[in-house]
Amino acid sequence: MIAEFATIPLQFDTPLSGELFLIGRLLFGGVLAFMGLNHFLDVDTMAGYAEFKGLPAPRFSVIASGVLLVSGGLGVALGLFPVLAAGGLAVFLLVSAVTMHDFWSVEDPEGRQSELTSFLKNIYGAGAALALLAIGGTSWPYAVGIGLF
Protein backbone atom coordinates (compact mmCIF):
# COMPACT_ATOMS: atom_id res chain seq x y z
CA MET A 1 0.00 0.00 0.00
CA ILE A 2 1.36 3.40 -0.98
CA ALA A 3 1.10 6.17 1.58
CA GLU A 4 -0.81 9.23 0.51
CA PHE A 5 0.60 12.65 1.17
CA ALA A 6 -1.60 15.62 1.75
CA THR A 7 -0.35 19.09 1.13
CA ILE A 8 -0.85 21.75 3.74
CA PRO A 9 -1.08 25.40 2.72
CA LEU A 10 2.08 27.32 3.54
CA GLN A 11 1.67 29.20 6.79
CA PHE A 12 3.94 31.62 8.55
CA ASP A 13 2.16 31.52 11.89
CA THR A 14 4.95 30.34 14.18
CA PRO A 15 6.91 32.97 16.10
CA LEU A 16 9.40 34.85 13.91
CA SER A 17 8.80 32.59 10.88
CA GLY A 18 7.89 35.54 8.64
CA GLU A 19 10.88 37.51 9.82
CA LEU A 20 13.26 34.57 9.35
CA PHE A 21 11.85 33.95 5.88
CA LEU A 22 12.46 37.62 5.06
CA ILE A 23 16.05 37.43 6.34
CA GLY A 24 16.63 34.29 4.25
CA ARG A 25 15.23 36.00 1.16
CA LEU A 26 17.36 39.08 1.75
CA LEU A 27 20.53 37.01 2.21
CA PHE A 28 19.90 34.75 -0.78
CA GLY A 29 18.58 37.41 -3.14
CA GLY A 30 20.99 40.08 -1.94
CA VAL A 31 24.08 37.95 -2.52
CA LEU A 32 22.91 36.98 -6.02
CA ALA A 33 22.06 40.60 -6.88
CA PHE A 34 25.52 41.64 -5.66
CA MET A 35 27.11 38.93 -7.81
CA GLY A 36 25.15 40.28 -10.77
CA LEU A 37 26.37 43.80 -10.03
CA ASN A 38 29.92 42.48 -10.20
CA HIS A 39 29.21 41.31 -13.74
CA PHE A 40 28.78 44.96 -14.74
CA LEU A 41 31.82 46.17 -12.81
CA ASP A 42 34.22 43.70 -14.44
CA VAL A 43 32.70 42.88 -17.84
CA ASP A 44 36.01 42.49 -19.68
CA THR A 45 37.53 39.99 -17.24
CA MET A 46 34.33 37.97 -16.99
CA ALA A 47 33.86 38.02 -20.76
CA GLY A 48 37.40 36.69 -21.14
CA TYR A 49 36.62 33.83 -18.77
CA ALA A 50 33.32 33.14 -20.56
CA GLU A 51 35.18 33.04 -23.87
CA PHE A 52 37.76 30.67 -22.35
CA LYS A 53 34.87 28.39 -21.29
CA GLY A 54 33.51 28.44 -24.85
CA LEU A 55 30.36 30.50 -24.36
CA PRO A 56 28.99 32.11 -27.50
CA ALA A 57 28.83 35.92 -27.41
CA PRO A 58 30.77 36.09 -24.13
CA ARG A 59 30.33 39.82 -23.53
CA PHE A 60 26.58 39.62 -24.13
CA SER A 61 26.43 36.51 -21.92
CA VAL A 62 28.10 38.34 -19.05
CA ILE A 63 25.78 41.33 -19.32
CA ALA A 64 22.65 39.16 -19.72
CA SER A 65 23.61 37.01 -16.76
CA GLY A 66 24.26 40.15 -14.73
CA VAL A 67 20.77 41.42 -15.55
CA LEU A 68 19.30 38.05 -14.58
CA LEU A 69 21.19 37.89 -11.29
CA VAL A 70 20.33 41.45 -10.28
CA SER A 71 16.66 41.26 -11.25
CA GLY A 72 16.19 37.73 -9.91
CA GLY A 73 18.02 38.49 -6.68
CA LEU A 74 16.04 41.67 -6.06
CA GLY A 75 12.82 39.88 -7.04
CA VAL A 76 13.38 37.19 -4.41
CA ALA A 77 14.51 39.69 -1.76
CA LEU A 78 11.54 41.99 -2.32
CA GLY A 79 8.94 39.35 -3.14
CA LEU A 80 8.43 40.93 -6.55
CA PHE A 81 7.39 38.46 -9.28
CA PRO A 82 8.75 35.63 -7.09
CA VAL A 83 7.93 32.84 -9.55
CA LEU A 84 9.84 34.51 -12.37
CA ALA A 85 12.68 35.58 -10.06
CA ALA A 86 13.20 32.19 -8.41
CA GLY A 87 12.64 30.26 -11.64
CA GLY A 88 15.09 32.41 -13.57
CA LEU A 89 17.71 32.04 -10.85
CA ALA A 90 17.25 28.27 -10.68
CA VAL A 91 17.72 27.87 -14.42
CA PHE A 92 20.70 30.22 -14.50
CA LEU A 93 22.42 28.52 -11.57
CA LEU A 94 21.95 25.03 -13.02
CA VAL A 95 23.12 26.03 -16.50
CA SER A 96 26.10 28.02 -15.26
CA ALA A 97 27.13 25.18 -12.92
CA VAL A 98 27.50 22.85 -15.90
CA THR A 99 28.84 25.31 -18.47
CA MET A 100 31.13 27.49 -16.38
CA HIS A 101 32.25 25.17 -13.58
CA ASP A 102 32.97 21.89 -15.36
CA PHE A 103 35.38 20.58 -12.73
CA TRP A 104 35.44 17.15 -14.38
CA SER A 105 37.37 18.54 -17.34
CA VAL A 106 40.04 20.37 -15.34
CA GLU A 107 43.32 18.49 -14.96
CA ASP A 108 45.07 20.77 -12.44
CA PRO A 109 44.09 19.58 -8.93
CA GLU A 110 43.91 23.12 -7.53
CA GLY A 111 41.85 24.34 -10.49
CA ARG A 112 39.60 21.28 -10.26
CA GLN A 113 38.94 21.96 -6.57
CA SER A 114 38.14 25.60 -7.29
CA GLU A 115 35.71 24.65 -10.07
CA LEU A 116 34.15 21.93 -7.89
CA THR A 117 33.53 24.46 -5.12
CA SER A 118 31.92 26.89 -7.57
CA PHE A 119 29.88 24.07 -9.12
CA LEU A 120 28.56 23.00 -5.71
CA LYS A 121 27.72 26.60 -4.76
CA ASN A 122 25.64 26.92 -7.91
CA ILE A 123 23.91 23.58 -7.28
CA TYR A 124 22.91 24.39 -3.70
CA GLY A 125 21.86 27.88 -4.82
CA ALA A 126 19.68 26.25 -7.48
CA GLY A 127 18.17 24.07 -4.76
CA ALA A 128 17.26 27.13 -2.72
CA ALA A 129 15.84 28.85 -5.80
CA LEU A 130 13.73 25.78 -6.60
CA ALA A 131 12.40 25.73 -3.03
CA LEU A 132 11.43 29.40 -3.37
CA LEU A 133 9.91 28.67 -6.77
CA ALA A 134 7.76 25.95 -5.20
CA ILE A 135 6.20 28.49 -2.84
CA GLY A 136 6.36 31.42 -5.24
CA GLY A 137 2.61 31.40 -5.80
CA THR A 138 1.80 31.77 -2.11
CA SER A 139 1.62 34.94 -0.11
CA TRP A 140 5.03 35.86 1.30
CA PRO A 141 5.31 37.92 4.47
CA TYR A 142 6.99 41.32 4.13
CA ALA A 143 6.85 41.15 0.34
CA VAL A 144 5.89 43.65 -2.32
CA GLY A 145 3.39 41.02 -3.37
CA ILE A 146 3.31 41.65 -7.11
CA GLY A 147 3.45 38.49 -9.18
CA LEU A 148 1.93 36.51 -11.97
CA PHE A 149 0.18 34.02 -9.69
C-alpha positions as CSV (number, residue, x, y, z in Angstrom):
1,M,0.0,0.0,0.0
2,I,1.4,3.4,-1.0
3,A,1.1,6.2,1.6
4,E,-0.8,9.2,0.5
5,F,0.6,12.6,1.2
6,A,-1.6,15.6,1.7
7,T,-0.4,19.1,1.1
8,I,-0.8,21.7,3.7
9,P,-1.1,25.4,2.7
10,L,2.1,27.3,3.5
11,Q,1.7,29.2,6.8
12,F,3.9,31.6,8.5
13,D,2.2,31.5,11.9
14,T,5.0,30.3,14.2
15,P,6.9,33.0,16.1
16,L,9.4,34.9,13.9
17,S,8.8,32.6,10.9
18,G,7.9,35.5,8.6
19,E,10.9,37.5,9.8
20,L,13.3,34.6,9.3
21,F,11.8,34.0,5.9
22,L,12.5,37.6,5.1
23,I,16.1,37.4,6.3
24,G,16.6,34.3,4.3
25,R,15.2,36.0,1.2
26,L,17.4,39.1,1.8
27,L,20.5,37.0,2.2
28,F,19.9,34.7,-0.8
29,G,18.6,37.4,-3.1
30,G,21.0,40.1,-1.9
31,V,24.1,38.0,-2.5
32,L,22.9,37.0,-6.0
33,A,22.1,40.6,-6.9
34,F,25.5,41.6,-5.7
35,M,27.1,38.9,-7.8
36,G,25.2,40.3,-10.8
37,L,26.4,43.8,-10.0
38,N,29.9,42.5,-10.2
39,H,29.2,41.3,-13.7
40,F,28.8,45.0,-14.7
41,L,31.8,46.2,-12.8
42,D,34.2,43.7,-14.4
43,V,32.7,42.9,-17.8
44,D,36.0,42.5,-19.7
45,T,37.5,40.0,-17.2
46,M,34.3,38.0,-17.0
47,A,33.9,38.0,-20.8
48,G,37.4,36.7,-21.1
49,Y,36.6,33.8,-18.8
50,A,33.3,33.1,-20.6
51,E,35.2,33.0,-23.9
52,F,37.8,30.7,-22.4
53,K,34.9,28.4,-21.3
54,G,33.5,28.4,-24.9
55,L,30.4,30.5,-24.4
56,P,29.0,32.1,-27.5
57,A,28.8,35.9,-27.4
58,P,30.8,36.1,-24.1
59,R,30.3,39.8,-23.5
60,F,26.6,39.6,-24.1
61,S,26.4,36.5,-21.9
62,V,28.1,38.3,-19.0
63,I,25.8,41.3,-19.3
64,A,22.7,39.2,-19.7
65,S,23.6,37.0,-16.8
66,G,24.3,40.2,-14.7
67,V,20.8,41.4,-15.5
68,L,19.3,38.1,-14.6
69,L,21.2,37.9,-11.3
70,V,20.3,41.5,-10.3
71,S,16.7,41.3,-11.3
72,G,16.2,37.7,-9.9
73,G,18.0,38.5,-6.7
74,L,16.0,41.7,-6.1
75,G,12.8,39.9,-7.0
76,V,13.4,37.2,-4.4
77,A,14.5,39.7,-1.8
78,L,11.5,42.0,-2.3
79,G,8.9,39.3,-3.1
80,L,8.4,40.9,-6.6
81,F,7.4,38.5,-9.3
82,P,8.7,35.6,-7.1
83,V,7.9,32.8,-9.5
84,L,9.8,34.5,-12.4
85,A,12.7,35.6,-10.1
86,A,13.2,32.2,-8.4
87,G,12.6,30.3,-11.6
88,G,15.1,32.4,-13.6
89,L,17.7,32.0,-10.9
90,A,17.2,28.3,-10.7
91,V,17.7,27.9,-14.4
92,F,20.7,30.2,-14.5
93,L,22.4,28.5,-11.6
94,L,22.0,25.0,-13.0
95,V,23.1,26.0,-16.5
96,S,26.1,28.0,-15.3
97,A,27.1,25.2,-12.9
98,V,27.5,22.9,-15.9
99,T,28.8,25.3,-18.5
100,M,31.1,27.5,-16.4
101,H,32.3,25.2,-13.6
102,D,33.0,21.9,-15.4
103,F,35.4,20.6,-12.7
104,W,35.4,17.2,-14.4
105,S,37.4,18.5,-17.3
106,V,40.0,20.4,-15.3
107,E,43.3,18.5,-15.0
108,D,45.1,20.8,-12.4
109,P,44.1,19.6,-8.9
110,E,43.9,23.1,-7.5
111,G,41.9,24.3,-10.5
112,R,39.6,21.3,-10.3
113,Q,38.9,22.0,-6.6
114,S,38.1,25.6,-7.3
115,E,35.7,24.7,-10.1
116,L,34.1,21.9,-7.9
117,T,33.5,24.5,-5.1
118,S,31.9,26.9,-7.6
119,F,29.9,24.1,-9.1
120,L,28.6,23.0,-5.7
121,K,27.7,26.6,-4.8
122,N,25.6,26.9,-7.9
123,I,23.9,23.6,-7.3
124,Y,22.9,24.4,-3.7
125,G,21.9,27.9,-4.8
126,A,19.7,26.3,-7.5
127,G,18.2,24.1,-4.8
128,A,17.3,27.1,-2.7
129,A,15.8,28.8,-5.8
130,L,13.7,25.8,-6.6
131,A,12.4,25.7,-3.0
132,L,11.4,29.4,-3.4
133,L,9.9,28.7,-6.8
134,A,7.8,25.9,-5.2
135,I,6.2,28.5,-2.8
136,G,6.4,31.4,-5.2
137,G,2.6,31.4,-5.8
138,T,1.8,31.8,-2.1
139,S,1.6,34.9,-0.1
140,W,5.0,35.9,1.3
141,P,5.3,37.9,4.5
142,Y,7.0,41.3,4.1
143,A,6.9,41.1,0.3
144,V,5.9,43.7,-2.3
145,G,3.4,41.0,-3.4
146,I,3.3,41.7,-7.1
147,G,3.4,38.5,-9.2
148,L,1.9,36.5,-12.0
149,F,0.2,34.0,-9.7
